[in-house]
Amino acid sequence: MTTMRAIGVKGDKGPATSLFVDEIAKPVPAPGQALVKVKAFGLNRMDLLQREGLYPLPPQAPSTLGVEFSGVVVEHASEGCGFKVGDEVFGLAYGGAYAEYIAVATKMLVHKPAHMSWEVAAGIPETWITASQALFLIGDFKAGQSVLWHAGASSVSISGIQLAKAEGAKAIYATAGSQEKVDFLEKELGVTKAFNYRTQDWAAEIQKLTNGEGVNLTVDFIGATYFQGNLDVAARDGRVVLLGLMGGGKLPDGVNIAPLLFKRIRVEGSTLRSRDVEYQQKLRDTLVSHAMPRFEDGTFKVFVEKVMPFEKIVEAHQLLESNTTKGKIICVIE
C-alpha cells in the first residue's frame, strides 16, 4: 500500500469543520527514522493553531497535524537504533500523527510497557516532555521550592503538578476556570491550593498564603494578561517560564516591570516543536529514566478526558476548543 488515510485541512486553514479524512502518500522512513503504524494520537492546542494557519511550522514538519502518538514499528531505516519491527512504541514527532502511518526519528521513540493501553501511551509524549522541560531544564526546579501552574487542568499542567509533587515541592498552586476544575486539582491531584481565575484574584491570594514571599517558579500558558500577576507573586530570584499566549502577546498599559529588577526575576519563553532532534532526545531520555518507572508503579497517571475515533476529528477539535476538559483527548485509528 503506497497511500494512507490522514486528516487534512480544507484550504490549509480554518475552523474545526475544515478538517476531513484525506488519502495521501504513505511516508518512507529516512535514515535514523522508523515507520510506525499509528494506533492512537493525542490532541494539543498547537494543533488548533496549526489548523487555523497560526502556528509557524519547523522546516522538517509535514503539513499533516499531530505531534504525539502510539503504535507499532513496521519498518526502520537504521540498524542498531534500539527498535525492531513489531515493537510497540509511543513518541513525539514534528508532525504527521493524525494519520495511519508516521515516519519519525527513533531518538524520539519510547518502548510502550505491555500493560499500558494505546490511548494512555498516546497521551504521554508531548505533555510530559513539555512539563519536564519547563520544570527542570528551564525552570531549574529543586525539591523544597514552590511552583504555580496556570491552566492547571490542562494536560501539561496535570503532568507538571505530578512531577513537582514527586520531586518534593514545598507547595504547588494552580489556576483554573471553573469550580469543578478547582476541586479536581485540589482533591484528585493534591495541589496545595487552586484558584478560580474567574472569581478570585489568584495573585493576591497567593501573596496572602505565602506571607508575601511568593513562589519560586511559575509556568504560564496565558501570557500578557497574567504577566503582572506573575511578577507580583514571584519570589526573590524566582523564575517564570512562558509556554503559551492564550491571553495575548501585547502587554496592557500600566504593567510595572520593576519587580524584574528588584526581585531578580528571570522570565524565559520556550517551545518544544522547533528544537532539534538531539535536544528532544535529551528530554525523551529524561522521560524514560525519570517518569516511566513512576508510570509503572502507579505514582504517575495520564488523565484521559475522552477517547474518540479517528473519523470524529471535527468533534474532537471542538471539544478541545470548549476549554471544558481535564486531561487528554485521544483519537484512535482502527
KAUR-V528295 format. One record per pair of residues at least 12 apart in sequence whose C-alpha atoms are under 10 Angstrom apart, sorted by the first residue. I is the first residue (numbers start at 1). GAP is how many residues later the second one is. If there is no record, write none. Layout:
((I GAP) (I GAP))
//
This chain:
((1 24) (1 25) (2 22) (2 23) (2 24) (2 25) (2 26) (3 20) (3 21) (3 22) (3 23) (3 24) (3 97) (3 98) (4 18) (4 19) (4 20) (4 21) (4 22) (4 23) (4 95) (4 96) (4 97) (5 16) (5 17) (5 18) (5 19) (5 20) (5 21) (5 93) (5 94) (5 95) (5 96) (5 305) (5 328) (6 14) (6 15) (6 16) (6 17) (6 18) (6 19) (6 20) (6 58) (6 59) (6 90) (6 91) (6 92) (6 93) (6 94) (6 95) (6 96) (6 304) (6 305) (7 12) (7 13) (7 14) (7 15) (7 16) (7 17) (7 57) (7 58) (7 59) (7 89) (7 90) (7 91) (7 92) (7 93) (7 303) (7 304) (7 306) (7 307) (8 12) (8 13) (8 14) (8 15) (8 16) (8 43) (8 55) (8 56) (8 57) (8 90) (8 91) (9 12) (9 13) (9 41) (9 42) (9 43) (9 54) (9 55) (9 56) (10 12) (10 41) (11 40) (11 41) (11 42) (12 38) (12 39) (12 40) (12 41) (12 51) (12 52) (13 35) (13 36) (13 37) (13 38) (13 39) (13 40) (13 41) (14 34) (14 35) (14 36) (14 37) (14 38) (14 39) (14 40) (15 33) (15 34) (15 36) (15 37) (15 299) (15 302) (15 303) (16 32) (16 35) (16 36) (16 297) (16 298) (16 299) (16 300) (16 301) (16 302) (16 303) (16 305) (17 296) (17 297) (17 298) (17 300) (17 301) (18 33) (18 34) (18 296) (19 32) (19 292) (19 293) (19 294) (19 295) (19 296) (19 298) (20 291) (20 292) (20 293) (20 294) (21 77) (21 78) (21 289) (21 290) (21 291) (21 292) (22 77) (23 76) (24 40) (24 75) (25 76) (26 73) (26 74) (26 75) (26 76) (26 77) (27 35) (27 69) (27 74) (27 75) (27 76) (27 77) (28 47) (28 48) (28 49) (28 73) (28 74) (28 75) (28 76) (29 46) (29 47) (29 48) (29 49) (29 73) (29 74) (29 75) (29 76) (30 46) (30 47) (30 48) (30 73) (30 74) (30 75) (31 45) (31 46) (31 47) (31 48) (31 74) (31 75) (32 44) (32 45) (32 46) (32 47) (32 48) (32 49) (32 71) (32 72) (32 73) (32 74) (32 75) (33 42) (33 43) (33 44) (33 45) (33 48) (33 69) (33 70) (33 71) (33 72) (33 73) (33 74) (33 75) (33 76) (34 38) (34 39) (34 40) (34 41) (34 42) (34 43) (34 44) (34 47) (34 49) (34 50) (34 51) (34 68) (34 69) (34 70) (34 71) (34 72) (34 73) (34 75) (35 36) (35 37) (35 38) (35 39) (35 40) (35 41) (35 42) (35 50) (35 66) (35 67) (35 68) (35 69) (35 70) (35 71) (36 33) (36 34) (36 35) (36 36) (36 37) (36 38) (36 39) (36 40) (36 49) (36 50) (36 51) (36 52) (36 53) (36 54) (36 55) (36 61) (36 64) (36 65) (36 66) (36 67) (36 68) (36 73) (37 32) (37 33) (37 34) (37 35) (37 36) (37 37) (37 38) (37 49) (37 51) (37 52) (37 60) (37 62) (37 63) (37 64) (37 65) (37 66) (37 296) (38 30) (38 31) (38 32) (38 33) (38 34) (38 35) (38 51) (38 52) (38 59) (38 60) (38 61) (38 62) (38 63) (38 64) (38 80) (38 84) (38 294) (38 295) (38 296) (39 30) (39 31) (39 32) (39 33) (39 49) (39 50) (39 51) (39 58) (39 60) (39 61) (39 62) (39 79) (39 80) (39 82) (39 83) (39 271) (39 292) (39 293) (39 294) (39 295) (40 28) (40 29) (40 30) (40 31) (40 50) (40 57) (40 58) (40 59) (40 60) (40 77) (40 78) (40 79) (40 80) (40 81) (40 82) (40 83) (40 267) (40 268) (40 269) (40 270) (40 290) (40 291) (40 292) (40 293) (40 294) (41 25) (41 26) (41 27) (41 28) (41 29) (41 30) (41 49) (41 50) (41 56) (41 57) (41 58) (41 77) (41 78) (41 79) (41 80) (41 81) (41 82) (41 266) (41 269) (41 288) (41 289) (41 290) (41 291) (41 292) (42 24) (42 25) (42 26) (42 27) (42 28) (42 55) (42 56) (42 77) (42 78) (42 79) (42 80) (42 81) (42 82) (42 83) (42 84) (42 85) (42 262) (42 265) (42 286) (42 287) (42 288) (42 289) (42 290) (43 22) (43 23) (43 24) (43 25) (43 26) (43 54) (43 55) (43 79) (43 80) (43 83) (43 270) (43 273) (43 274) (43 277) (43 285) (43 286) (43 287) (43 288) (44 21) (44 22) (44 23) (44 24) (44 79) (44 82) (44 83) (44 110) (44 111) (44 112) (44 273) (44 276) (44 284) (44 285) (44 286) (45 109) (45 199) (45 201) (45 272) (45 275) (45 276) (46 19) (46 20) (46 21) (46 198) (46 227) (47 17) (47 18) (47 19) (47 20) (47 48) (47 270) (48 17) (48 269) (48 270) (48 272) (48 273) (50 13) (50 14) (50 15) (50 16) (51 12) (51 13) (51 14) (51 266) (56 217) (56 218) (57 37) (57 38) (57 216) (57 217) (58 36) (58 37) (58 215) (58 216) (58 217) (58 218) (59 35) (59 215) (60 33) (60 34) (60 35) (60 214) (60 216) (61 32) (61 33) (61 34) (61 35) (61 212) (61 213) (62 31) (62 32) (62 33) (62 34) (62 35) (63 31) (63 32) (63 33) (64 30) (64 31) (64 32) (64 33) (64 34) (64 35) (64 38) (65 29) (65 30) (65 31) (65 32) (65 33) (65 34) (66 26) (66 27) (66 28) (66 29) (66 30) (66 31) (66 32) (66 33) (67 24) (67 25) (67 26) (67 27) (67 28) (67 29) (67 30) (67 31) (67 37) (67 55) (67 58) (67 59) (67 206) (68 22) (68 23) (68 24) (68 25) (68 26) (68 27) (68 28) (68 29) (68 30) (68 53) (68 54) (68 55) (68 56) (68 57) (68 58) (68 59) (68 262) (69 20) (69 21) (69 22) (69 23) (69 24) (69 27) (69 28) (69 29) (69 30) (69 33) (69 40) (69 49) (69 50) (69 51) (69 52) (69 53) (69 54) (69 55) (69 56) (69 57) (69 261) (69 262) (69 263) (70 18) (70 19) (70 20) (70 21) (70 22) (70 27) (70 39) (70 40) (70 41) (70 42) (70 47) (70 48) (70 49) (70 50) (70 51) (70 52) (70 53) (70 54) (70 55) (70 262) (71 15) (71 16) (71 17) (71 18) (71 19) (71 20) (71 29) (71 30) (71 31) (71 41) (71 47) (71 48) (71 50) (71 51) (71 262) (72 12) (72 13) (72 14) (72 15) (72 16) (72 17) (72 18) (72 29) (72 39) (72 40) (72 46) (73 12) (73 13) (73 14) (73 15) (73 16) (73 17) (73 28) (73 29) (73 30) (73 36) (74 12) (74 13) (74 14) (74 27) (75 28) (76 27) (76 28) (76 29) (76 30) (77 26) (77 28) (77 29) (78 28) (81 24) (81 25) (81 26) (82 24) (82 25) (82 27) (82 28) (82 29) (83 23) (83 26) (83 27) (83 28) (87 23) (87 24) (87 25) (88 21) (88 22) (88 23) (88 24) (88 25) (88 26) (88 30) (89 20) (89 21) (89 22) (89 23) (89 24) (89 25) (89 29) (89 32) (89 33) (90 18) (90 19) (90 20) (90 21) (90 22) (90 23) (90 28) (90 30) (90 31) (90 32) (90 33) (90 34) (90 35) (91 13) (91 14) (91 15) (91 16) (91 17) (91 18) (91 19) (91 20) (91 21) (91 30) (91 31) (91 32) (91 33) (91 34) (91 35) (91 193) (92 12) (92 13) (92 14) (92 15) (92 16) (92 17) (92 18) (92 30) (92 32) (92 33) (92 34) (92 35) (92 37) (92 181) (92 188) (92 189) (92 192) (93 12) (93 13) (93 15) (93 16) (93 32) (93 33) (93 180) (93 184) (93 187) (94 14) (94 178) (94 179) (94 180) (94 181) (94 182) (94 183) (95 178) (98 212) (98 215) (98 233) (98 234) (98 235) (99 211) (99 234) (100 210) (100 232) (100 233) (100 234) (105 172) (105 176) (106 171) (106 175) (107 170) (107 171) (107 173) (107 174) (107 175) (107 177) (107 178) (108 17) (108 169) (108 170) (108 172) (108 173) (108 174) (108 175) (108 176) (108 177) (109 16) (109 172) (109 175) (109 176) (110 15) (110 174) (110 175) (110 177) (110 178) (110 182) (111 177) (112 180) (113 179) (113 182) (113 183) (115 181) (116 179) (116 180) (118 212) (118 214) (119 183) (119 185) (119 187) (119 188) (119 189) (119 209) (119 210) (119 211) (119 212) (119 213) (120 181) (120 182) (120 183) (120 184) (120 187) (120 208) (120 210) (121 181) (121 209) (122 180) (122 206) (122 207) (122 208) (122 209) (122 210) (123 32) (123 179) (123 180) (123 181) (123 204) (123 205) (123 206) (123 207) (124 31) (124 32) (124 35) (124 163) (124 168) (124 177) (124 178) (124 179) (124 204) (125 158) (125 159) (125 162) (126 29) (126 30) (126 146) (126 147) (126 158) (127 27) (127 28) (127 29) (127 30) (127 31) (127 32) (127 33) (127 175) (127 200) (127 201) (128 27) (128 28) (128 29) (128 30) (128 31) (128 32) (128 34) (128 35) (128 155) (128 156) (128 159) (128 163) (128 174) (129 27) (129 30) (129 31) (129 143) (129 151) (129 153) (129 154) (129 155) (129 156) (129 157) (129 158) (129 162) (130 25) (130 26) (130 27) (130 29) (130 30) (130 113) (130 140) (130 141) (130 142) (130 143) (130 150) (130 153) (131 24) (131 25) (131 26) (131 27) (131 28) (131 29) (131 30) (131 31) (131 32) (131 33) (131 88) (131 112) (132 24) (132 27) (132 28) (132 31) (132 32) (132 151) (132 152) (132 154) (132 155) (132 158) (132 159) (133 27) (133 108) (133 137) (133 138) (133 139) (133 147) (133 149) (133 150) (133 153) (133 154) (134 22) (134 26) (134 83) (134 84) (134 85) (134 86) (134 106) (134 107) (134 108) (134 109) (134 134) (134 135) (134 136) (134 137) (134 138) (135 12) (135 25) (135 26) (135 28) (135 29) (135 82) (135 83) (135 84) (135 106) (136 27) (136 28) (136 150) (137 146) (138 101) (138 102) (138 103) (138 104) (138 129) (138 130) (138 131) (138 132) (139 77) (139 78) (139 79) (139 80) (139 99) (139 100) (139 101) (139 102) (139 127) (139 128) (139 129) (140 76) (140 77) (140 99) (141 23) (141 26) (141 27) (141 28) (141 75) (141 76) (141 98) (142 22) (142 25) (142 26) (142 27) (142 28) (142 74) (142 75) (143 21) (143 22) (143 23) (143 24) (143 25) (143 26) (143 27) (144 20) (144 23) (144 24) (144 25) (144 26) (144 27) (144 72) (145 19) (145 22) (145 23) (145 24) (145 25) (145 26) (145 27) (145 70) (145 71) (145 72) (146 18) (146 19) (146 22) (146 23) (146 24) (146 25) (146 26) (146 27) (146 46) (146 64) (146 68) (146 69) (146 70) (146 71) (146 72) (146 89) (146 92) (147 13) (147 14) (147 17) (147 18) (147 22) (147 23) (147 24) (147 25) (147 26) (147 27) (147 67) (147 68) (147 69) (147 70) (147 71) (147 72) (147 87) (147 91) (147 92) (147 93) (148 12) (148 13) (148 23) (148 24) (148 25) (148 26) (148 27) (148 43) (148 45) (148 46) (148 58) (148 66) (148 67) (148 68) (148 69) (148 70) (148 71) (148 72) (148 82) (148 85) (148 86) (148 92) (149 12) (149 23) (149 24) (149 25) (149 26) (149 27) (149 42) (149 45) (149 68) (149 69) (149 70) (149 71) (149 72) (149 92) (150 23) (150 24) (150 25) (150 26) (150 44) (150 45) (150 47) (150 68) (150 69) (150 70) (150 71) (150 72) (150 76) (150 80) (151 23) (151 24) (151 25) (151 26) (151 30) (151 46) (151 68) (151 69) (151 70) (151 71) (151 95) (151 172) (152 21) (152 22) (152 23) (152 24) (152 25) (152 29) (152 30) (152 32) (152 33) (152 39) (152 42) (152 43) (152 67) (152 68) (152 69) (152 174) (152 175) (153 21) (153 22) (153 23) (153 24) (153 25) (153 27) (153 28) (153 29) (153 31) (153 32) (153 36) (153 150) (153 170) (153 171) (153 172) (153 173) (153 174) (153 175) (154 22) (154 27) (154 67) (154 149) (154 169) (154 170) (154 171) (154 172) (154 173) (154 174) (155 147) (155 148) (155 149) (155 150) (155 170) (155 171) (155 172) (155 173) (155 174) (156 63) (156 65) (156 171) (156 172) (157 17) (157 18) (157 62) (157 63) (157 64) (157 170) (158 16) (158 27) (158 31) (158 143) (158 144) (158 145) (158 168) (158 169) (158 170) (159 30) (159 141) (159 142) (159 143) (159 144) (159 168) (160 59) (161 12) (161 13) (161 24) (161 28) (161 29) (161 30) (162 27) (162 28) (162 29) (162 129) (162 137) (162 138) (162 139) (162 140) (163 127) (163 128) (163 131) (163 136) (163 137) (164 27) (165 24) (165 25) (165 26) (166 125) (166 128) (166 133) (166 134) (170 22) (170 45) (170 46) (171 20) (171 21) (171 22) (171 39) (171 44) (171 45) (172 14) (172 18) (172 19) (172 20) (172 21) (172 22) (172 43) (172 45) (172 46) (173 12) (173 13) (173 17) (173 18) (173 19) (173 20) (173 21) (173 22) (173 29) (173 33) (173 42) (173 45) (174 12) (174 17) (174 18) (174 19) (174 20) (174 21) (174 22) (174 23) (174 28) (174 32) (174 44) (174 45) (175 18) (175 19) (175 20) (175 21) (175 22) (175 23) (175 25) (175 27) (175 28) (175 45) (176 18) (176 19) (176 20) (176 21) (176 22) (176 26) (177 18) (177 19) (177 20) (177 21) (177 22) (177 146) (177 147) (178 17) (178 18) (178 19) (178 20) (178 21) (178 146) (179 15) (179 16) (179 17) (179 18) (179 19) (179 20) (180 16) (180 144) (180 146) (181 13) (181 14) (181 15) (181 143) (181 144) (181 145) (182 12) (182 13) (182 14) (182 15) (183 12) (183 13) (184 142) (185 141) (189 112) (193 12) (193 13) (193 16) (194 12) (201 28) (202 27) (202 28) (202 31) (203 23) (203 25) (203 26) (203 27) (203 28) (203 29) (203 30) (203 31) (204 25) (204 28) (204 29) (205 28) (206 23) (206 26) (206 27) (206 28) (207 25) (207 26) (207 27) (207 28) (208 25) (210 23) (210 25) (212 20) (212 21) (212 22) (212 23) (213 20) (213 21) (213 22) (213 23) (214 16) (214 17) (214 18) (214 19) (214 20) (214 21) (214 22) (214 24) (215 15) (215 17) (215 18) (215 19) (215 20) (215 21) (215 22) (215 23) (215 24) (215 25) (216 17) (216 18) (216 19) (216 20) (216 21) (216 22) (216 23) (216 24) (216 49) (217 13) (217 16) (217 17) (217 18) (217 20) (217 21) (217 22) (217 23) (217 24) (217 48) (217 49) (217 50) (218 12) (218 13) (218 15) (218 16) (218 17) (218 20) (218 21) (218 22) (218 23) (218 24) (218 49) (219 20) (219 21) (219 22) (219 23) (219 24) (219 25) (219 49) (219 50) (220 20) (220 21) (220 22) (220 23) (220 24) (220 25) (220 26) (220 49) (221 20) (221 21) (221 22) (221 23) (221 24) (221 25) (221 26) (221 27) (221 48) (222 20) (222 21) (222 22) (222 23) (222 24) (222 25) (222 26) (222 27) (223 19) (223 20) (223 21) (223 22) (223 23) (223 24) (223 25) (223 26) (223 27) (223 28) (223 46) (224 20) (224 21) (224 22) (224 23) (224 24) (224 25) (224 26) (224 27) (224 28) (224 31) (225 20) (225 21) (225 22) (225 23) (225 24) (225 25) (225 26) (225 27) (225 30) (226 19) (226 21) (226 22) (226 25) (227 13) (227 15) (227 20) (227 22) (227 24) (227 25) (227 28) (227 29) (227 30) (227 40) (228 23) (228 24) (228 26) (228 27) (228 28) (228 29) (228 31) (229 26) (230 29) (230 35) (230 37) (231 24) (231 25) (231 26) (231 27) (231 28) (231 29) (231 32) (231 34) (231 35) (231 36) (232 24) (232 25) (232 26) (232 27) (232 28) (232 31) (233 26) (234 25) (234 26) (234 29) (234 30) (234 31) (234 32) (235 24) (235 28) (235 29) (235 30) (236 23) (236 24) (236 25) (236 26) (236 27) (236 28) (236 29) (236 30) (237 23) (237 24) (237 25) (237 26) (237 27) (237 28) (237 29) (238 22) (238 25) (238 26) (238 27) (238 28) (238 29) (239 21) (239 25) (239 26) (239 27) (239 28) (239 29) (240 25) (240 26) (240 27) (240 28) (240 29) (241 25) (241 26) (241 27) (241 28) (241 29) (242 25) (242 26) (242 27) (242 28) (242 29) (243 25) (243 26) (243 27) (243 28) (243 29) (244 25) (244 26) (244 27) (302 25) (302 26) (303 23) (303 24) (303 25) (303 26) (304 21) (304 22) (304 23) (304 24) (304 25) (304 26) (305 15) (305 19) (305 20) (305 21) (305 22) (305 23) (305 24) (305 25) (306 13) (306 19) (306 20) (306 21) (306 22) (306 23) (306 24) (306 25) (307 21) (307 22) (307 23) (307 24) (307 25) (308 21) (308 22) (308 23) (308 24) (308 25) (309 21) (309 22) (309 23) (309 24) (309 25) (310 20) (310 21) (310 22) (310 23) (310 24) (311 20) (311 21) (311 22) (311 23) (312 19) (312 20) (313 17) (313 18) (316 13) (316 14) (316 15) (317 12))
//
